[in-house]
Amino acid sequence: MKKIVFWAMMTLGVVSLQSCDKDDDDRLQVSANLQEAFDTRYPNVSRVDWEQKGQFYEAEFVDNGYENKAWFTPDGAWVMTEYDLRFTQLPQAVQDAFKAGAYASWKVGDVDKIEKIDGSVTYVIEVESGEKEYELTYLEDGTLIREDTEWGEHTPVAPGQTSEVKDLVKAKYPQAVILDIEEEKGGIEVEIRDGGRQKEVYYKLADGTLSWIHTTYEVERREFTTLPESVQQVFTELSGSGMVIDDVDFFETATGNYYRVEVEDRGADKYVYVAENGEMLQMKLKNYA
């Protein structure tokens, strides 16, 4: 009986070792230069798994018990690192801003610190309430620069594109301060502060060329009375029909400017698009806008 148990355990051990060997064989092997670049930047980390994502190589590694991700170009140039954090490890200014903000009562999910090659550092807090999920991005001083309506994967922008998009932004908004640059929906989104207002500038990449698509910013409720009378009239009509106005964003585009009005209509979230002259353009369910 003991012999049977012994050989059974030996067989299981061999299968386990073979399985581990197979896992090792399946792991992506990168060039010596790329591995050396990673080891130089992160010399004392454990279990590094590589994955190729588009034009980058992503290294997932464990450091002090936390899972982190670092992105490199194929020739070994570091581009971005995403560090997993506890909420209490955030800068005090970020913690205070979150606790004083509109999402303080929401459940906190993952918390990340993102460092980029341009020297920028941002902090991301994932929150959820019921079926709603938001991803909040803060600067180190506690400034909330982005509120994304879903949790997503962060993707770096190539160093060459970063320089190009900075030049494009400066040409269009000479006095702007660039807060963040991020790949978004097949393009590049740049968060800026211009004229005392926070704006998002979106560029589309096609055939190797970046083209400006739109610039958008939130219109505060206190600003409604400063809008064109024809636009104010539309707001009045929407409210009179039983809709509740939640948020208003202004979009500047090459083909014309408009307002996107988020409303709640009998339990359904919708977008109403209104031209600068007050003309109603269209209405869509929010999920399909």
Stockholm file with secondary structure:
# STOCKHOLM 1.0

chainA/1-289         MKKIVFWAMMTLGVVSLQSCDKDDDDRLQVSANLQEAFDTRYPNVSRVDWEQKGQFYEAEFVDNGYENKAWFTPDGAWVMTEYDLRFTQLPQAVQDAFKAGAYASWKVGDVDKIEKIDGSVTYVIEVESGEKEYELTYLEDGTLIREDTEWGEHTPVAPGQTSEVKDLVKAKYPQAVILDIEEEKGGIEVEIRDGGRQKEVYYKLADGTLSWIHTTYEVERREFTTLPESVQQVFTELSGSGMVIDDVDFFETATGNYYRVEVEDRGADKYVYVAENGEMLQMKLKNYA
#=GR chainA/1-289 SS CHHHHHHHHHHHHHHHHHHHHHHHHHSCCCCHHHHHHHHHHSTTCEEEEEEEETTEEEEEEEETTEEEEEEECTTSCEEEEEEEECGGGSCHHHHHHHHTSTTTTSEEEEEEEEEETTSCEEEEEEEEETTEEEEEEEETTSCEEEEESSCCCCCCCCHHHHHHHHHHHHHHCTTCEEEEEEEETTEEEEEEEETTEEEEEEEEEETTEEEEEEEEEECCGGGGGGSCHHHHHHHHHHHHTTCEEEEEEEEEETTCCEEEEEEEETTEEEEEEEETTSCEEEEEEGGGC
#=GC SS_cons         CHHHHHHHHHHHHHHHHHHHHHHHHHSCCCCHHHHHHHHHHSTTCEEEEEEEETTEEEEEEEETTEEEEEEECTTSCEEEEEEEECGGGSCHHHHHHHHTSTTTTSEEEEEEEEEETTSCEEEEEEEEETTEEEEEEEETTSCEEEEESSCCCCCCCCHHHHHHHHHHHHHHCTTCEEEEEEEETTEEEEEEEETTEEEEEEEEEETTEEEEEEEEEECCGGGGGGSCHHHHHHHHHHHHTTCEEEEEEEEEETTCCEEEEEEEETTEEEEEEEETTSCEEEEEEGGGC
//
